[in-house]
Amino acid sequence: MKGRALLAWNLRALRTAKSLSQERLAIDAGVDRAWVSELEREQGNTSVDLLDRLAEALDVPIAALFAKPDPDADKPQPLRSGRRPRD
């Protein structure tokens, strides 16, 4: 898996595991929500500074954004539509 794909996979997996919307993560990281969406779709090319902010907002080390997923792991799914995750 290439770097952009690793970032997209891990960003979505970490964000959804914490039940954060793209909007909430974007606010916490000080970036536009569309940018988070682009990264999760492997469309964006970002800086180390933004990676630092995203990792801090997710409360993980920056290396977690590039960790290789388990080969048997299911692809991370987005949260359901709407502004709040289901409890």
DRENMARDREN-346265 format. One line per field, with one value per atom (N, C-alpha, C): atom name; residue in one letter; x, z, y; residue number from 1. Coordinates in nm, 3 decimals. Layout:
# residues N
atom	CA ...;
type	A ...;
px	X ...;
pz	Z ...;
py	Y ...;
seq	NUM ...;
This chain:
# residues 87
atom	N CA C N CA C N CA C N CA C N CA C N CA C N CA C N CA C N CA C N CA C N CA C N CA C N CA C N CA C N CA C N CA C N CA C N CA C N CA C N CA C N CA C N CA C N CA C N CA C N CA C N CA C N CA C N CA C N CA C N CA C N CA C N CA C N CA C N CA C N CA C N CA C N CA C N CA C N CA C N CA C N CA C N CA C N CA C N CA C N CA C N CA C N CA C N CA C N CA C N CA C N CA C N CA C N CA C N CA C N CA C N CA C N CA C N CA C N CA C N CA C N CA C N CA C N CA C N CA C N CA C N CA C N CA C N CA C N CA C N CA C N CA C N CA C N CA C N CA C N CA C N CA C N CA C N CA C N CA C N CA C N CA C N CA C N CA C N CA C N CA C N CA C N CA C;
type	M M M K K K G G G R R R A A A L L L L L L A A A W W W N N N L L L R R R A A A L L L R R R T T T A A A K K K S S S L L L S S S Q Q Q E E E R R R L L L A A A I I I D D D A A A G G G V V V D D D R R R A A A W W W V V V S S S E E E L L L E E E R R R E E E Q Q Q G G G N N N T T T S S S V V V D D D L L L L L L D D D R R R L L L A A A E E E A A A L L L D D D V V V P P P I I I A A A A A A L L L F F F A A A K K K P P P D D D P P P D D D A A A D D D K K K P P P Q Q Q P P P L L L R R R S S S G G G R R R R R R P P P R R R D D D;
px	0.085 0.000 0.090 0.061 0.140 0.102 0.188 0.171 0.038 -0.011 -0.138 -0.253 -0.247 -0.350 -0.343 -0.221 -0.205 -0.264 -0.233 -0.285 -0.437 -0.495 -0.641 -0.705 -0.649 -0.702 -0.698 -0.580 -0.562 -0.637 -0.641 -0.713 -0.860 -0.921 -1.063 -1.081 -0.994 -1.008 -0.996 -0.899 -0.879 -0.994 -1.037 -1.146 -1.276 -1.311 -1.438 -1.434 -1.316 -1.304 -1.335 -1.310 -1.338 -1.473 -1.549 -1.681 -1.676 -1.569 -1.555 -1.602 -1.678 -1.714 -1.593 -1.595 -1.488 -1.488 -1.606 -1.618 -1.554 -1.582 -1.527 -1.375 -1.323 -1.178 -1.116 -1.180 -1.128 -1.121 -1.226 -1.227 -1.115 -1.102 -0.999 -0.858 -0.841 -0.709 -0.686 -0.789 -0.775 -0.762 -0.844 -0.839 -0.982 -1.002 -1.134 -1.178 -1.306 -1.358 -1.333 -1.340 -1.317 -1.176 -1.082 -0.944 -0.934 -1.004 -1.007 -1.069 -1.176 -1.242 -1.146 -1.074 -0.978 -0.871 -0.821 -0.718 -0.774 -0.896 -0.956 -0.988 -1.004 -1.031 -0.905 -0.788 -0.658 -0.642 -0.709 -0.703 -0.607 -0.589 -0.509 -0.363 -0.280 -0.138 -0.110 -0.062 -0.057 0.085 0.095 0.224 0.241 0.364 0.393 0.327 0.320 0.257 0.110 0.038 -0.101 -0.113 -0.023 -0.024 -0.005 0.082 0.102 -0.028 -0.098 -0.223 -0.332 -0.340 -0.439 -0.410 -0.283 -0.245 -0.275 -0.246 -0.275 -0.426 -0.505 -0.650 -0.706 -0.642 -0.684 -0.622 -0.528 -0.457 -0.380 -0.307 -0.223 -0.087 0.017 0.145 0.131 0.207 0.199 0.226 0.307 0.336 0.209 0.109 -0.016 -0.088 -0.062 -0.124 -0.065 0.049 0.115 0.137 0.070 0.082 0.019 0.085 0.028 -0.087 -0.203 -0.317 -0.299 -0.368 -0.371 -0.424 -0.358 -0.403 -0.548 -0.596 -0.732 -0.834 -0.789 -0.879 -0.975 -1.098 -1.196 -1.163 -1.194 -1.171 -1.255 -1.197 -1.274 -1.393 -1.506 -1.628 -1.653 -1.716 -1.747 -1.856 -1.867 -1.978 -2.107 -2.218 -2.346 -2.366 -2.450 -2.480 -2.543 -2.520 -2.578 -2.468 -2.506 -2.410 -2.367 -2.442 -2.403 -2.397 -2.296 -2.293 -2.400 -2.447 -2.546 -2.479 -2.552 -2.500 -2.521;
pz	0.000 0.000 0.000 -0.086 -0.097 0.015 0.034 0.143 0.146 0.031 0.027 0.069 0.025 0.061 0.210 0.264 0.408 0.491 0.450 0.521 0.516 0.400 0.385 0.473 0.468 0.546 0.696 0.743 0.887 0.937 0.857 0.898 0.920 0.824 0.840 0.956 0.966 1.072 1.210 1.227 1.357 1.387 1.287 1.307 1.342 1.268 1.294 1.424 1.462 1.588 1.706 1.688 1.793 1.771 1.672 1.638 1.609 1.543 1.504 1.360 1.335 1.197 1.131 1.001 0.930 0.974 0.993 1.034 1.171 1.268 1.403 1.400 1.325 1.314 1.250 1.147 1.078 1.172 1.250 1.345 1.447 1.500 1.601 1.546 1.417 1.355 1.289 1.285 1.226 1.075 1.010 0.865 0.813 0.686 0.625 0.616 0.637 0.631 0.496 0.389 0.255 0.244 0.317 0.313 0.376 0.487 0.551 0.454 0.388 0.291 0.177 0.126 0.018 0.062 0.182 0.231 0.245 0.295 0.313 0.179 0.073 -0.060 -0.145 -0.082 -0.149 -0.257 -0.242 -0.341 -0.301 -0.172 -0.125 -0.102 -0.111 -0.081 0.028 0.142 0.258 0.309 0.405 0.467 0.597 0.643 0.772 0.883 0.869 0.971 0.989 0.878 0.890 0.947 0.910 0.967 1.118 1.164 1.308 1.375 1.313 1.371 1.371 1.264 1.259 1.365 1.378 1.479 1.619 1.643 1.774 1.801 1.700 1.717 1.742 1.685 1.705 1.830 1.891 2.011 1.984 1.871 1.833 1.787 1.791 1.733 1.581 1.521 1.375 1.301 1.358 1.294 1.277 1.362 1.352 1.220 1.160 1.032 0.917 0.940 0.835 0.874 0.977 1.020 0.916 0.888 0.792 0.858 0.792 0.850 0.840 0.924 0.919 0.781 0.712 0.579 0.576 0.689 0.695 0.741 0.770 0.820 0.711 0.752 0.661 0.638 0.519 0.488 0.581 0.639 0.730 0.657 0.720 0.663 0.722 0.643 0.698 0.804 0.885 0.981 0.902 0.963 0.895 0.863 0.767 0.729 0.844 0.847 0.952 1.038 1.134 1.216 1.339 1.384 1.505 1.481 1.537 1.530 1.620 1.586 1.670 1.797 1.905 2.031 2.042;
py	-0.117 0.000 0.124 0.216 0.339 0.437 0.537 0.632 0.703 0.748 0.819 0.728 0.602 0.504 0.471 0.459 0.433 0.546 0.667 0.784 0.785 0.763 0.764 0.657 0.537 0.424 0.456 0.495 0.518 0.640 0.744 0.865 0.832 0.762 0.726 0.628 0.528 0.428 0.493 0.580 0.646 0.742 0.815 0.912 0.842 0.738 0.670 0.590 0.539 0.467 0.559 0.687 0.786 0.854 0.804 0.860 1.009 1.051 1.191 1.209 1.311 1.345 1.411 1.418 1.490 1.635 1.689 1.829 1.853 1.765 1.780 1.767 1.667 1.652 1.775 1.825 1.943 2.064 2.084 2.195 2.178 2.056 2.030 2.048 2.018 2.030 2.167 2.250 2.383 2.381 2.297 2.284 2.275 2.299 2.288 2.142 2.115 1.979 1.914 1.991 1.937 1.879 1.936 1.886 1.747 1.727 1.595 1.494 1.533 1.446 1.409 1.506 1.479 1.381 1.396 1.305 1.163 1.151 1.019 0.953 1.032 0.976 0.964 0.984 0.977 1.083 1.195 1.302 1.414 1.434 1.546 1.509 1.608 1.596 1.698 1.653 1.742 1.764 1.852 1.883 1.806 1.801 1.738 1.818 1.948 2.032 1.993 1.971 1.932 1.791 1.702 1.567 1.574 1.661 1.681 1.726 1.820 1.870 1.764 1.686 1.578 1.472 1.434 1.335 1.387 1.514 1.572 1.573 1.610 1.613 1.473 1.371 1.232 1.170 1.243 1.197 1.067 1.067 0.953 1.006 0.924 0.966 0.976 1.063 1.081 0.950 0.863 0.734 0.650 0.670 0.594 0.622 0.738 0.772 0.691 0.627 0.550 0.404 0.357 0.218 0.126 0.015 -0.081 -0.155 -0.157 -0.228 -0.379 -0.450 -0.596 -0.636 -0.729 -0.769 -0.821 -0.872 -0.925 -0.821 -0.700 -0.596 -0.550 -0.525 -0.468 -0.321 -0.274 -0.133 -0.047 0.059 0.145 0.207 0.202 0.259 0.397 0.483 0.616 0.604 0.708 0.714 0.732 0.698 0.716 0.864 0.892 1.031 1.105 1.232 1.316 1.373 1.449 1.519 1.444 1.343 1.273 1.123 1.059 0.914 0.855 0.736 0.668 0.619 0.621 0.570 0.422;
seq	1 1 1 2 2 2 3 3 3 4 4 4 5 5 5 6 6 6 7 7 7 8 8 8 9 9 9 10 10 10 11 11 11 12 12 12 13 13 13 14 14 14 15 15 15 16 16 16 17 17 17 18 18 18 19 19 19 20 20 20 21 21 21 22 22 22 23 23 23 24 24 24 25 25 25 26 26 26 27 27 27 28 28 28 29 29 29 30 30 30 31 31 31 32 32 32 33 33 33 34 34 34 35 35 35 36 36 36 37 37 37 38 38 38 39 39 39 40 40 40 41 41 41 42 42 42 43 43 43 44 44 44 45 45 45 46 46 46 47 47 47 48 48 48 49 49 49 50 50 50 51 51 51 52 52 52 53 53 53 54 54 54 55 55 55 56 56 56 57 57 57 58 58 58 59 59 59 60 60 60 61 61 61 62 62 62 63 63 63 64 64 64 65 65 65 66 66 66 67 67 67 68 68 68 69 69 69 70 70 70 71 71 71 72 72 72 73 73 73 74 74 74 75 75 75 76 76 76 77 77 77 78 78 78 79 79 79 80 80 80 81 81 81 82 82 82 83 83 83 84 84 84 85 85 85 86 86 86 87 87 87;
